[in-house]
Amino acid sequence: MLRTIMTSMIGTRDDWLVAAALRLADWLRLAAAPSYGFMALFTAVFGESPQDMLCMAMHHASPMSGMIGSMAWMYMLMGMFHSAPWLKLIATWVGTVR
């Protein structure tokens, strides 16, 4: 099913091209969680920009924003939501070791 979708999107029936596209999609999925983690750390350490502060003032800031900025909390939450591919990869590694 996924192979049919990928071949129709790419426009070719070459197996190597489909496999390359799927490998690229796997790597992109794995890149999301660390990217959000880095942005959360960077925002927590260096603070938020004045534009972010304007957004917080317009959208009632949460009580947690006093410790670290609300953008850092948002980045941490997005990192947790995008950690599923990492958890699946770790579970696969653990399964092959046993």
C-alpha positions as a Markdown table, in Angstrom:
| # | Residue | x | y | z |
|---|---|---|---|---|
| 1 | Met | 0.0 | 0.0 | 0.0 |
| 2 | Leu | 2.7 | 2.5 | 1.0 |
| 3 | Arg | 4.8 | 1.4 | -1.9 |
| 4 | Thr | 1.9 | 2.2 | -4.3 |
| 5 | Ile | 1.4 | 5.6 | -2.8 |
| 6 | Met | 5.1 | 6.4 | -3.0 |
| 7 | Thr | 5.4 | 5.2 | -6.6 |
| 8 | Ser | 2.4 | 7.3 | -7.6 |
| 9 | Met | 3.8 | 10.4 | -5.8 |
| 10 | Ile | 7.3 | 9.9 | -7.3 |
| 11 | Gly | 6.0 | 9.0 | -10.7 |
| 12 | Thr | 8.3 | 6.0 | -11.3 |
| 13 | Arg | 8.3 | 2.3 | -10.6 |
| 14 | Asp | 12.0 | 2.0 | -9.9 |
| 15 | Asp | 12.4 | 0.2 | -6.6 |
| 16 | Trp | 15.6 | 1.9 | -5.6 |
| 17 | Leu | 14.0 | 5.4 | -5.9 |
| 18 | Val | 11.1 | 4.3 | -3.7 |
| 19 | Ala | 13.5 | 2.8 | -1.1 |
| 20 | Ala | 15.6 | 6.0 | -1.1 |
| 21 | Ala | 12.5 | 8.2 | -0.6 |
| 22 | Leu | 11.4 | 6.0 | 2.3 |
| 23 | Arg | 14.8 | 6.1 | 3.9 |
| 24 | Leu | 14.8 | 9.9 | 3.6 |
| 25 | Ala | 11.4 | 10.0 | 5.2 |
| 26 | Asp | 12.7 | 7.9 | 8.1 |
| 27 | Trp | 15.6 | 10.2 | 8.7 |
| 28 | Leu | 13.4 | 13.3 | 8.6 |
| 29 | Arg | 11.1 | 11.7 | 11.2 |
| 30 | Leu | 14.1 | 11.1 | 13.4 |
| 31 | Ala | 15.3 | 14.7 | 13.0 |
| 32 | Ala | 12.2 | 16.3 | 14.5 |
| 33 | Ala | 12.5 | 15.5 | 18.2 |
| 34 | Pro | 16.2 | 16.5 | 18.6 |
| 35 | Ser | 15.5 | 19.7 | 16.7 |
| 36 | Tyr | 12.7 | 20.6 | 19.0 |
| 37 | Gly | 14.8 | 19.7 | 22.0 |
| 38 | Phe | 17.6 | 21.9 | 20.8 |
| 39 | Met | 15.2 | 24.8 | 20.3 |
| 40 | Ala | 13.7 | 24.3 | 23.8 |
| 41 | Leu | 17.2 | 24.4 | 25.3 |
| 42 | Phe | 18.3 | 27.4 | 23.3 |
| 43 | Thr | 15.1 | 29.3 | 24.1 |
| 44 | Ala | 15.4 | 28.5 | 27.8 |
| 45 | Val | 19.0 | 29.5 | 28.0 |
| 46 | Phe | 19.1 | 32.6 | 25.8 |
| 47 | Gly | 15.6 | 33.8 | 26.4 |
| 48 | Glu | 12.9 | 34.7 | 24.0 |
| 49 | Ser | 12.8 | 37.5 | 21.5 |
| 50 | Pro | 10.7 | 40.6 | 21.9 |
| 51 | Gln | 8.2 | 39.3 | 19.3 |
| 52 | Asp | 7.6 | 36.2 | 21.5 |
| 53 | Met | 7.0 | 38.4 | 24.5 |
| 54 | Leu | 4.4 | 40.3 | 22.5 |
| 55 | Cys | 2.6 | 37.0 | 21.7 |
| 56 | Met | 2.6 | 36.0 | 25.4 |
| 57 | Ala | 1.1 | 39.4 | 26.3 |
| 58 | Met | -1.7 | 38.9 | 23.7 |
| 59 | His | -2.5 | 35.3 | 24.7 |
| 60 | His | -2.7 | 35.2 | 28.5 |
| 61 | Ala | 0.6 | 33.8 | 29.6 |
| 62 | Ser | 0.5 | 30.6 | 31.5 |
| 63 | Pro | 1.6 | 30.4 | 35.2 |
| 64 | Met | 4.5 | 28.2 | 34.1 |
| 65 | Ser | 6.0 | 30.9 | 31.9 |
| 66 | Gly | 7.6 | 32.5 | 34.9 |
| 67 | Met | 10.2 | 29.8 | 35.2 |
| 68 | Ile | 11.1 | 29.5 | 31.6 |
| 69 | Gly | 9.4 | 31.1 | 28.6 |
| 70 | Ser | 6.2 | 29.7 | 27.1 |
| 71 | Met | 8.0 | 29.1 | 23.8 |
| 72 | Ala | 10.5 | 26.7 | 25.5 |
| 73 | Trp | 7.5 | 24.8 | 27.0 |
| 74 | Met | 6.0 | 24.6 | 23.5 |
| 75 | Tyr | 9.2 | 23.2 | 22.0 |
| 76 | Met | 9.5 | 20.6 | 24.8 |
| 77 | Leu | 5.9 | 19.5 | 24.2 |
| 78 | Met | 6.5 | 19.3 | 20.4 |
| 79 | Gly | 9.7 | 17.3 | 21.1 |
| 80 | Met | 7.7 | 14.8 | 23.2 |
| 81 | Phe | 5.0 | 14.4 | 20.5 |
| 82 | His | 7.7 | 13.8 | 17.9 |
| 83 | Ser | 9.6 | 11.2 | 19.9 |
| 84 | Ala | 7.5 | 8.3 | 18.7 |
| 85 | Pro | 10.0 | 7.3 | 15.9 |
| 86 | Trp | 12.8 | 7.3 | 18.4 |
| 87 | Leu | 10.8 | 5.1 | 20.8 |
| 88 | Lys | 10.0 | 2.7 | 17.9 |
| 89 | Leu | 13.7 | 2.6 | 16.9 |
| 90 | Ile | 14.8 | 1.9 | 20.5 |
| 91 | Ala | 12.2 | -0.8 | 20.8 |
| 92 | Thr | 13.4 | -2.4 | 17.6 |
| 93 | Trp | 17.0 | -2.3 | 18.8 |
| 94 | Val | 16.1 | -3.9 | 22.2 |
| 95 | Gly | 14.1 | -6.5 | 20.4 |
| 96 | Thr | 17.0 | -7.5 | 18.2 |
| 97 | Val | 19.5 | -7.6 | 21.1 |
| 98 | Arg | 17.3 | -10.2 | 23.0 |
